[in-house]
Amino acid sequence: MHNIKVQFTVPNVEKVVNLDVHVNGEKRNLKFRVESFDWNPGNGSSENLIAILRERILNYDSDWELYHIGSPVDDRIPVTFRHRSHY
């Protein structure tokens, strides 16, 4: 499967973003979830923060897969997950 990355802004995401797309004329529903994790440099070294983030991602709900890790903003880092059964 080929991946196409399209960046879009969805304000005030609280749960899940449902995105309907057409692939070769076939409609598909994709589900994304954005989680925001602590990323406070005062809590340790960059290596420590990465290890904590890695553990949280590895232990995340197995129905969801890592899709994108954003840039830290205000001591938080956004992580986007894609639902496995919808691609």
N, C-alpha and C positions, 0 to 999 in steps of 0.2 A: 504494500500500500504506500502511495506517495503522500507526503505531508505538505500541506499548504498552510502557511502561517499568515493570518490576517489579524492585525491589531485593531481592536475597537474598544471604545470606552463605554462602560455601562455604569451609570451613576447609582449609588445606593444599593449595591448588591448585598442582599442579606442571606440568601440561601443558595439557589442554583439558577444559573442562566441557561435557558433553553434557546437553542439556535437552530432554526430550520434552514437547511441548505439543499440545493439540487445538484446532484452529481450524475452526469450523463443522463439527465432527465428524470432521475429517481430522487424523490424527496427523502431526506434523512434528517433526523432530529439529533442534535448533539447537545450534551449537557456538560456545563462547566461549573466549577465551584471555586471561588477565590477565598483563601484563608489568609489571615494576617498573623504572622508570628512575631514575637519579641525579637528585636535585633538591637539591643542596647550595648554599645561598646564598653560601657562601664561594668558590664557583667562578665568580662573576661576578654581573652585574646580573640583575634579573628578565627584562629583554629578551633577554639572552644565553641564559639558561636556556630561555626560551620558544622561541628560534630553534633551539637544540639539540634540544629535544623535537619541534618541528615537523619538523625534518629526519629524525629517527628514525622518526616516524610516516609521513612521505611515502615513506621508503625501506624500509618494513616489507614483509614478504611480501605480494604482490599478491592472494593468495587470501583475505586477511583485510582487513576494513575497520574503521576506527575506530568504536567504539560509545560509549565513555564515558571521560572523563578524571577521575580521582578527586582528592581533596585530598591534598597532600603530607603524609607521615608519616615521621618519622625520616630526613629527607634523601632520601626515595624518593617517587616519585609513581606510583600504579597507573594503568595504561592498559588498558582492556578493548577487545578486538577481537572482531568477529563474523565467522564464516566465511561468505564470499559465497555459496556454493552451497547454503546450508541455510536460506533464508528465502523 
